[in-house]
């Protein structure tokens, strides 16, 4: 527990105030013994035997590193093994090269899976890891042993799950903050004398803002000097602070600005959450963790109107905005007290600093410190802001994925505008009961989770264990069937949302839509980084931006669309658009390999 508190923002603040005299790391305690391997390298003026072998095989390692998509660092300790990897009907032997200090840069690949299998075996034993020297004499700081408790991959399952819970609650709070405002729209219209379209702006701007934020916060969290926890904590603290004046504002322009800023500063978890999960969980079981995190994001907008519907009816439109503070405040306190850093480069960078202070030897450096020496802010800006758009324009597979997910997301948020039309006018539901209707999306999320996890447990993981990773398109198989769900669910809703048909029929349509969309999105989120691993961060930031931008627009045009065309014709139009996703999904499944072969962004294997 002390380790968890020490790594959390509160622990780091206490350490700063006490000048590292409280909550000390092992290297700072008087009884700390420097591992013998470090003493050997520090006292040895020349290269170790392992370093000499590394120098002699530098050319071979460079080729191996290039094959894995990793930069080669001369003198860096490598872990080499040969594995038989089966992809489809092809079986080949792969020489694997993995640096101890650097996590594999390919998040999804047969090579990484094989490496993780071997490391999983190693972690059951405590084997000392010897530091190595680079060609210029720098000593690379690494984990002390294969089961080093500082390595997030070595944390207990209980600790990993606890951190995942905090992250999921954080994500839930931010996503709930969007649609929780929906029941307040009539009150905003009355208080500020604005139209229904204008009253929906506080929701649409919030959604747009949390699509823009990751373009800045995602690359910031990847900088080893910063890490993930400070980005989470600092931005979420501002989010909580902004939640105080937002319900107190007395002019409409101020409400718009505050809601935009809320969405912007709440956004880091939406793009970086997957990276945090990847820090802790192995490739084989990462999809389970991602499923939990996405479920929190998916169910947040569904529960928002339920949480505020009855309260707004009784207490007024400001009450929904106060509820954001009540939800986010406790989550922030939990994060501030117990959310540890999970970024490996950041953890090792701080360890290198402590070892330098202990030994007064400036040669001790982490890999990230060496990498950062040539890092230019302009390059970060280009990669973060331009690369997502460039890939979308130049790569047809990514263009389809972004357009498809944006369409799905836009339709998803359009439902927040059709509910207040259908259920009060056709069935006489109050604002509170309309919030209860939103729970059907939560039910659909549960169904989607059960279906997808069953697919992982009974088919995918056993298949990978038996045959290795197949081609990336293999992960799209559940989506081929699930892609029929969105248009079916929308057609059911469009043709049954009428006064002479019981309300439960339309709710069934929403549930079918929601469950199938969940499965499709899970498959897509796994497919993208498998094909384009070196641009995964840019891709997810770009995808989040496109999704949120269309969702922002859909919130504004959905109500006029339904009022002018009618609910039946308006939702039918959305259902027809969704059928394009069926064609696109099959094209992507059968033609994906050819599309990737033409792309300069994808990883190509000989």
C-alpha positions in Angstrom: 0.0 0.0 0.0 2.9 2.4 0.8 4.3 1.9 -2.7 0.9 2.8 -4.2 0.7 6.0 -2.1 4.3 6.9 -2.9 3.7 6.7 -6.7 0.4 8.6 -6.5 0.2 12.4 -7.0 -0.2 12.9 -3.2 2.8 10.8 -2.5 4.9 12.7 -5.0 3.7 16.0 -3.5 4.7 14.9 0.0 8.1 13.8 -1.3 8.6 17.2 -2.9 7.6 19.1 0.2 9.8 17.0 2.5 12.7 16.9 0.0 12.3 13.2 -0.5 12.7 12.4 3.2 9.3 10.8 3.5 8.0 7.9 1.3 11.4 7.1 0.1 12.3 4.8 -2.7 14.7 1.9 -2.0 17.6 3.8 -3.5 17.1 6.6 -1.0 17.2 4.5 2.1 20.4 4.1 4.1 20.3 0.3 4.0 20.0 0.1 0.2 22.6 -2.1 -1.4 23.4 -1.4 -5.0 22.9 -4.6 -7.1 26.2 -6.4 -7.6 25.8 -6.2 -11.4 25.8 -2.4 -11.2 28.8 -2.3 -9.0 30.6 -4.5 -11.5 29.8 -2.2 -14.4 30.5 1.0 -12.5 33.9 -0.2 -11.4 34.8 -1.7 -14.7 36.5 0.8 -16.9 35.9 -1.2 -20.1 33.0 -2.9 -21.7 31.6 -6.0 -20.1 31.8 -9.3 -22.0 28.2 -9.0 -23.0 28.8 -5.5 -24.3 31.7 -6.7 -26.3 29.6 -9.4 -27.9 27.0 -6.7 -28.5 29.5 -4.6 -30.3 30.7 -7.5 -32.5 27.1 -8.3 -33.5 26.0 -4.6 -33.9 25.2 -5.0 -37.6 23.1 -8.1 -37.0 21.2 -6.4 -34.2 20.6 -3.4 -36.3 19.0 -5.5 -38.9 16.9 -7.4 -36.3 15.8 -4.1 -34.7 14.8 -2.8 -38.1 12.8 -5.9 -38.8 10.9 -5.4 -35.5 10.3 -1.7 -36.3 12.5 -0.6 -33.4 15.5 1.8 -33.5 18.8 0.1 -32.8 20.9 1.4 -29.9 24.5 0.2 -30.0 25.6 -1.5 -26.8 22.1 -1.9 -25.6 21.4 -5.2 -23.9 19.2 -7.4 -26.1 17.2 -10.5 -25.4 17.4 -12.9 -28.4 15.3 -15.9 -29.1 14.0 -17.8 -32.1 10.4 -18.7 -32.3 8.1 -20.3 -34.8 5.4 -17.9 -35.6 2.3 -19.0 -37.6 0.3 -16.5 -39.6 -2.5 -17.9 -41.6 -1.1 -20.8 -43.5 2.5 -19.6 -43.3 4.9 -20.6 -40.7 8.3 -18.9 -40.2 11.1 -18.7 -37.8 11.5 -15.2 -36.3 14.7 -14.0 -34.6 13.4 -11.8 -31.8 15.3 -8.9 -30.4 14.1 -7.0 -27.3 15.8 -4.4 -25.3 15.4 -4.7 -21.5 14.8 -1.0 -21.1 12.5 -0.3 -24.0 9.1 -1.9 -24.2 8.4 -3.2 -27.7 7.3 -0.4 -30.0 5.0 -2.8 -31.9 1.9 -3.0 -29.7 0.3 -5.8 -31.6 2.5 -8.3 -33.5 3.5 -12.0 -33.5 7.0 -10.9 -32.4 5.7 -9.1 -29.3 3.5 -12.0 -28.4 6.4 -14.4 -28.5 8.5 -12.0 -26.4 5.8 -11.6 -23.8 5.4 -15.4 -23.6 9.1 -15.7 -22.8 9.1 -12.8 -20.3 6.0 -14.2 -18.6 8.0 -17.3 -17.8 11.0 -15.2 -16.7 8.9 -13.2 -14.3 8.1 -16.2 -12.3 11.8 -16.3 -11.4 13.9 -13.6 -9.9 16.8 -13.3 -12.3 19.2 -10.3 -12.0 19.3 -8.1 -15.1 22.8 -6.7 -15.7 23.1 -3.1 -16.9 24.9 -2.5 -20.1 27.0 0.3 -21.6 26.5 2.1 -24.8 29.3 2.7 -27.2 30.0 6.1 -25.7 30.2 4.7 -22.2 26.8 5.5 -20.8 25.3 2.9 -18.4 21.7 2.1 -19.1 19.5 1.8 -16.0 17.0 -1.0 -16.2 14.8 -3.2 -14.0 17.0 -4.8 -11.3 15.4 -8.3 -11.8 12.9 -10.0 -14.1 10.3 -9.8 -11.3 11.1 -6.2 -10.3 8.0 -4.9 -8.5 8.5 -1.4 -9.9 7.6 -2.8 -13.4 3.9 -2.3 -14.0 3.8 -5.6 -15.9 4.9 -7.3 -12.6 2.2 -5.8 -10.4 -0.2 -8.1 -8.8 -3.5 -8.7 -10.6 -5.3 -7.0 -7.7 -3.2 -3.8 -8.0 -3.6 -3.8 -11.8 -7.4 -4.1 -11.5 -7.5 -1.4 -8.8 -5.7 1.0 -11.1 -8.0 0.0 -14.0 -11.0 0.7 -11.7 -9.8 4.3 -11.0 -9.1 4.9 -14.7 -12.6 3.5 -15.6 -14.3 5.7 -13.0 -12.4 8.7 -14.3 -13.5 7.9 -17.9 -17.1 7.3 -16.7 -17.2 10.7 -14.9 -16.0 12.6 -18.0 -18.4 10.8 -20.4 -21.3 11.2 -18.0 -20.6 14.9 -17.9 -21.7 15.2 -21.5 -25.2 13.8 -21.7 -26.1 14.5 -18.0 -26.9 18.0 -19.3 -29.6 16.8 -21.7 -32.6 17.1 -19.3 -31.5 20.7 -18.6 -32.1 21.9 -22.2 -35.7 23.1 -21.6 -34.6 25.0 -18.5 -31.8 26.7 -20.4 -34.2 27.7 -23.1 -36.5 29.3 -20.6 -33.7 30.9 -18.5 -31.7 32.5 -21.3 -34.4 32.8 -24.0 -32.5 30.7 -26.6 -33.8 28.2 -29.2 -33.7 24.4 -28.8 -30.7 24.2 -31.1 -28.8 26.8 -29.1 -29.7 25.1 -25.9 -28.0 21.9 -27.2 -24.7 23.8 -27.7 -23.4 23.2 -24.2 -23.6 19.5 -24.9 -22.1 19.7 -28.5 -19.2 21.9 -27.4 -18.4 19.6 -24.5 -18.2 16.7 -27.0 -16.1 18.7 -29.5 -13.7 19.8 -26.8 -13.0 16.3 -25.6 -12.1 15.4 -29.2 -9.6 18.3 -29.4 -7.9 17.7 -26.1 -6.2 14.4 -26.9 -4.4 16.0 -29.8 -2.4 17.9 -27.1 -2.6 15.7 -24.0 -1.8 12.4 -25.7 1.7 13.3 -26.9 2.3 15.2 -23.7 1.7 12.0 -21.7 4.2 10.1 -23.9 7.1 12.4 -22.9 9.1 10.4 -20.3 9.9 13.4 -18.3 6.2 14.0 -17.7 4.5 10.6 -17.7 0.8 9.8 -17.5 -0.2 10.5 -13.9 0.6 14.2 -13.9 -1.3 14.8 -17.1 -4.3 12.9 -15.7 -4.2 14.6 -12.3 -3.5 18.2 -13.4 -6.2 18.3 -16.1 -8.8 16.5 -14.0 -8.2 18.9 -11.2 -9.0 21.8 -13.6 -12.1 19.9 -14.7 -13.3 19.6 -11.1 -12.6 23.3 -10.4 -14.5 24.3 -13.6 -17.5 22.2 -12.3 -18.0 24.8 -9.6 -18.7 28.0 -11.6 -20.5 26.1 -14.4 -23.8 25.7 -12.6 -23.5 29.2 -11.1 -23.1 31.1 -14.4 -25.7 33.7 -15.2 -25.1 34.2 -18.9 -25.4 31.9 -21.9 -22.0 32.8 -23.4 -20.3 31.9 -20.1 -22.1 28.6 -20.0 -20.8 27.7 -23.4 -17.2 28.7 -22.6 -17.2 26.7 -19.3 -18.7 23.6 -20.9 -16.1 23.7 -23.7 -13.3 24.0 -21.1 -14.8 21.2 -19.1 -14.7 18.8 -22.0 -11.2 19.9 -23.0 -9.6 19.3 -19.6 -11.6 16.1 -19.1 -10.3 14.6 -22.3 -6.9 12.9 -21.4 -8.5 9.6 -20.2 -10.4 9.2 -23.5 -7.2 8.8 -25.6 -4.6 7.8 -23.0 -6.6 5.2 -21.1 -5.7 2.5 -23.6 -2.0 3.3 -23.2 -2.3 3.0 -19.4 -3.9 -0.4 -19.8 -1.2 -1.5 -22.2 1.5 -0.4 -19.6 0.1 -3.0 -17.2 -1.4 -5.9 -19.1 0.2 -8.4 -21.5 -0.9 -8.4 -25.1 -2.9 -11.6 -24.7 -5.2 -10.3 -22.0 -5.1 -6.6 -22.9 -8.4 -6.8 -24.8 -10.2 -7.7 -21.5 -8.9 -4.5 -19.9 -9.7 -2.4 -22.9 -13.3 -3.8 -22.8 -13.8 -2.6 -19.2 -12.4 0.8 -20.0 -14.5 1.2 -23.1 -17.6 0.0 -21.2 -17.1 2.9 -18.8 -17.0 5.4 -21.7 -19.9 3.7 -23.5 -22.3 3.6 -20.5 -21.5 7.1 -19.2 -23.7 9.0 -21.7 -26.4 6.4 -21.1 -26.6 6.9 -17.3 -26.1 10.7 -17.4 -29.8 11.5 -18.2 -31.0 9.0 -15.7 -28.9 10.6 -12.9 -30.2 14.1 -13.7 -33.7 13.5 -15.1 -35.6 13.4 -11.9 -33.4 16.0 -10.1 -33.7 18.6 -12.9 -37.5 18.2 -12.8 -37.5 18.8 -9.0 -34.6 21.2 -8.5 -34.1 23.1 -11.8 -31.8 23.0 -14.8 -28.6 23.8 -12.8 -28.9 20.6 -10.8 -27.5 18.4 -13.6 -24.3 20.6 -13.7 -23.9 20.3 -9.9 -24.1 16.5 -10.3 -20.9 16.6 -12.5 -19.0 18.0 -9.5 -20.5 15.4 -7.2 -19.4 12.6 -9.5 -16.0 13.9 -10.5 -15.0 15.2 -7.1 -14.7 11.8 -5.3 -13.1 10.3 -8.3 -10.4 13.0 -8.4 -9.7 12.5 -4.7 -9.3 8.7 -5.2 -7.0 9.4 -8.2 -5.0 12.0 -6.2 -4.5 9.6 -3.3 -3.9 6.3 -5.1 -3.3 6.6 -8.9 0.3 5.5 -9.6 2.5 6.2 -12.6 2.4 3.4 -15.2 4.7 4.7 -17.9 7.9 2.6 -18.0 10.1 5.3 -19.5 9.1 7.7 -16.7 9.6 5.1 -13.9 13.1 4.2 -15.2 14.0 7.9 -15.8 13.3 8.7 -12.2 15.2 5.6 -11.1 18.2 6.7 -13.1 18.1 10.1 -11.3 18.1 8.4 -7.9 21.0 6.2 -8.8 23.0 9.2 -10.0 22.3 10.9 -6.7 23.4 7.8 -4.8 26.6 7.1 -6.8 27.5 10.5 -8.1 28.1 8.8 -11.4 26.6 10.8 -14.3 27.0 7.8 -16.7 23.9 6.2 -15.3 21.0 7.1 -17.6 17.7 5.7 -18.7 17.0 4.9 -22.3 14.4 7.7 -22.5 17.0 10.3 -21.4 19.2 9.3 -24.3 16.2 9.3 -26.7 15.1 12.8 -25.5 18.4 14.4 -26.2 17.5 14.8 -29.9 13.7 15.5 -29.3 12.4 18.6 -31.0 9.1 20.3 -30.0 8.3 20.9 -33.6 8.5 17.2 -34.4 6.1 16.4 -31.5 3.7 19.0 -32.8 3.8 17.6 -36.4 3.3 14.0 -35.2 0.5 15.0 -32.9 -1.5 17.4 -35.1 -0.6 16.6 -38.7 0.1 12.9 -38.8 -3.5 11.8 -37.9 -4.9 13.9 -40.8 -2.2 12.8 -43.2 -2.8 9.1 -42.5 -6.6 9.6 -42.9 -6.2 11.3 -46.2 -3.6 8.9 -47.7 -4.7 5.6 -46.3 -8.1 4.2 -47.4 -8.3 1.7 -44.5 -7.9 4.4 -41.9 -10.2 6.8 -43.8 -12.9 4.1 -43.7 -12.3 3.4 -40.0 -12.5 7.0 -39.0 -15.6 7.7 -41.1 -17.3 4.6 -39.9 -16.6 5.2 -36.2 -17.5 8.9 -36.6 -20.9 7.9 -38.2 -21.6 5.4 -35.4 -20.7 8.0 -32.8 -22.8 10.7 -34.4 -25.8 8.4 -34.5 -25.2 7.4 -30.9 -25.4 11.0 -29.8 -28.3 11.7 -32.1 -30.4 9.5 -29.8 -30.0 12.0 -27.0 -32.0 14.4 -29.2 -34.7 11.9 -30.4 -35.6 10.6 -27.0 -37.0 14.0 -25.8 -39.2 14.0 -29.0 -40.5 10.5 -29.0 -41.2 9.6 -25.4 -42.8 12.7 -24.0 -44.9 13.4 -27.1 -45.8 9.8 -28.1 -46.0 8.1 -24.6 -46.3 11.0 -22.1 -43.0 10.2 -20.3 -41.6 12.8 -17.8 -38.0 13.9 -17.9 -37.1 11.4 -15.2 -38.7 8.5 -17.0 -36.9 9.5 -20.2 -33.7 9.1 -18.2 -34.8 5.6 -17.3 -35.2 4.8 -21.0 -31.5 5.6 -21.5 -30.6 2.6 -19.4 -31.4 0.4 -22.4 -28.1 1.5 -23.7 -26.5 0.3 -20.5 -28.2 -3.0 -21.0 -26.9 -3.2 -24.6 -23.4 -2.4 -23.3 -23.6 -5.4 -20.9 -24.8 -7.6 -23.7 -22.0 -6.5 -25.9 -19.4 -7.1 -23.2 -20.6 -10.6 -22.6 -20.6 -11.4 -26.3 -17.1 -10.0 -26.9 -15.5 -11.5 -23.8 -17.0 -14.9 -24.7 -15.4 -14.5 -28.1 -12.1 -13.8 -26.5 -12.3 -16.6 -23.9 -13.7 -19.4 -26.0 -12.1 -18.6 -29.4 -9.6 -15.9 -29.9 -7.2 -16.5 -27.0 -7.2 -20.4 -27.4 -6.6 -19.8 -31.2 -3.7 -17.5 -30.6 -2.2 -19.9 -28.0 -2.5 -22.8 -30.5 -1.6 -21.1 -33.8 0.0 -17.7 -33.0 -1.4 -14.4 -34.3 -3.1 -14.5 -37.6 -3.4 -11.6 -40.1 -4.9 -8.4 -38.6 -8.2 -8.8 -40.5 -8.8 -12.0 -38.4 -9.8 -9.7 -35.5 -12.6 -8.3 -37.6 -14.6 -11.6 -37.8 -17.1 -10.7 -35.0 -17.7 -7.3 -36.6 -18.8 -9.0 -39.9 -21.9 -10.2 -38.1 -22.3 -7.3 -35.7 -22.2 -4.8 -38.5 -25.8 -5.8 -39.4 -26.9 -4.8 -35.9 -26.8 -1.0 -36.2 -29.1 -0.7 -39.2 -31.4 -3.4 -37.9 -31.7 -1.7 -34.5 -32.3 1.7 -36.2 -34.9 0.4 -38.6 -36.8 -1.2 -35.6 -36.7 2.1 -33.7 -37.8 4.1 -36.8 -40.8 1.9 -37.6 -42.0 1.3 -34.0 -41.5 4.7 -32.4 -45.2 5.7 -32.8 -48.1 6.2 -30.4 -50.0 3.1 -31.5 -47.1 0.7 -30.8 -45.9 0.0 -27.2 -42.7 1.9 -26.2 -40.9 -1.4 -25.5 -40.6 -2.1 -29.2 -38.5 1.0 -29.8 -36.4 0.3 -26.8 -35.6 -3.2 -28.2 -34.4 -1.4 -31.3 -32.1 0.8 -29.3 -30.7 -2.2 -27.4 -30.0 -4.2 -30.6 -28.2 -1.1 -32.0 -26.2 -0.5 -28.9 -25.0 -4.1 -28.4 -23.9 -4.5 -32.0 -22.1 -1.1 -32.1 -20.1 -2.1 -29.0 -18.8 -5.3 -30.6 -18.0 -3.4 -33.9 -16.1 -0.7 -32.1 -14.1 -3.2 -30.0 -13.0 -5.0 -33.2 -12.0 -1.8 -34.9 -10.0 -0.5 -31.9 -8.0 -3.7 -31.9 -7.5 -3.8 -35.7 -6.1 -0.3 -36.2 -3.0 -0.5 -34.0 -2.2 -4.0 -35.3 -1.8 -2.6 -38.8 -0.3 0.7 -37.9 1.6 0.2 -34.6 4.1 3.0 -34.9 1.4 5.6 -35.4 -1.1 4.1 -32.8 -1.1 7.2 -30.6 -1.7 9.5 -33.6 -4.4 7.2 -35.0 -6.4 7.1 -31.7 -6.1 10.8 -31.2 -7.2 11.4 -34.8 -10.0 8.9 -34.5 -11.2 10.5 -31.3 -11.2 13.9 -33.0 -13.2 12.8 -36.0 -15.7 11.0 -33.8 -16.2 13.9 -31.5 -16.4 16.4 -34.4 -19.2 14.6 -36.1 -21.0 13.9 -32.8 -20.8 17.6 -32.1 -22.5 18.4 -35.4 -25.0 15.6 -35.1 -26.2 17.0 -31.8 -27.0 20.3 -33.6 -28.6 18.9 -36.7 -30.4 15.8 -35.2 -33.3 17.7 -33.7 -34.1 19.8 -36.8 -33.7 16.6 -38.9 -36.3 14.7 -36.8 -38.7 17.6 -36.6 -38.6 18.3 -40.3 -38.6 14.8 -41.7 -40.3 13.1 -38.8 -38.8 10.6 -36.4 -39.6 7.6 -38.7 -38.0 9.1 -41.8 -35.1 10.8 -39.9 -34.1 7.6 -38.1 -34.6 5.6 -41.3 -32.1 7.9 -43.1 -29.6 7.1 -40.3 -30.3 3.4 -40.7 -29.6 3.6 -44.4 -26.4 5.4 -43.8 -25.4 2.6 -41.4 -25.8 0.0 -44.1 -22.8 1.4 -45.7 -20.8 0.2 -42.7 -21.8 -3.4 -43.6 -20.3 -3.1 -47.1 -17.3 -1.3 -45.7 -16.6 -3.9 -43.0 -16.6 -6.8 -45.6 -14.4 -4.8 -47.9 -12.0 -4.1 -45.1 -12.0 -7.8 -44.1 -11.3 -9.2 -47.5 -9.3 -6.4 -49.0 -7.5 -5.1 -45.9 -4.3 -6.9 -46.6 -4.1 -5.4 -50.1 -4.9 -1.9 -48.8 -2.2 -2.2 -46.2 0.3 -3.4 -48.9 -0.2 -0.1 -50.7 0.1 2.0 -47.6 3.4 3.6 -46.7 2.3 3.8 -43.1 1.6 0.1 -42.4 4.3 -2.4 -41.2 5.3 -4.6 -44.1 6.7 -8.0 -43.5 8.9 -9.9 -45.8 
